[in-house]
Amino acid sequence: MKSDKFLRIYDKVRRLVSVDEDAEVRIEYGDDDFFPTAYHVSDWREDDKAVRFRLEPPATTCKARDRATSGKAESCCA
C-alpha cells in the first residue's frame, strides 16, 4: 500500500473516532492463500523509495492452559 493511501484511510478514521496516538500499530494482511491477520510492527526502515515494515504474527496461546492458570478451569495441556 502506498503511504498516501494509508494516510487517507488514517485521516478518515481519525475524523470519525478518537485515536490514541501512542497506541500500538498493527497491520492487517491476508491474501487468497492466507486469512487476514493483524500483525505487530516489530521494526521499520526507510529509504528514498519506500518505508518498509517488518511484521510479526500475533502470538498463539493455549486457551485451556490460560484458563487453568487464571483459576477458571483445569488445563488439558500442562
N, C-alpha and C positions, 0 to 999 in steps of 0.2 A: 504494500500500500504506500502510495506516495504521501509525504508529510503534509501536503496541503489538504488532501482528503481527510487524513486523521484530524487535522486542526479544525476543519469544517464540522466534522462529527462531534468533536470535543466541545467546540463553542456552542453548537446546537443543544447538546445535553446540558451544558453548564447554564444556559438560559432557562431550562425547564426545571432543573433540580439543583439543590445545594450540593456543591462539590468540595470535599476535603482535599485541599491542595497538597497535603502531606501524606495522603493515603498511598498504599502500595499500588503500583500499576500492574495490571495483569492484561495479557493479550490473548484473546480467544482465536484459535486457529483450528480449522478442520478442512478436509477435502473429500473427494469421492471414496478414498480408501480408509479414512480415519474420521471418527466422530469428532465434533468440535469440543475442544478442551481449553480451559482458561489456564494459560501458562504464566509462571512467575518470570519477571525480567531479572536475570541474575547478573547481567553485565551489558554494556553497550560500548560502541566505538563509532567515531565519526571520521569521515574523510571528505574530500571535496565533492564527492558524488552522492553520498548516502550516509544515513545513520543506521547502524546495524545493531540489532538486539540479540543477545543470547537468551534463549528461552529455556526454562526448566519446567518439566511437567510437575503437576501437584503431587505431593507425597500420597501414597496409598496407605490404608490403615486396615486393621482387622477390627471390625465393629464389635465382635463378641469380646475380644480381649479388652478393647477400650471400655466397654460397658462393665466388664468384670473389675477392672482397675478403678473404676469410678464407684464401685459398690452396688451397681444396679442389677447385675446378673453374673452368672458363672461363665467362665471362659471355656471355649472349646479348643482354643489354640494357645495353650500356656507357653 
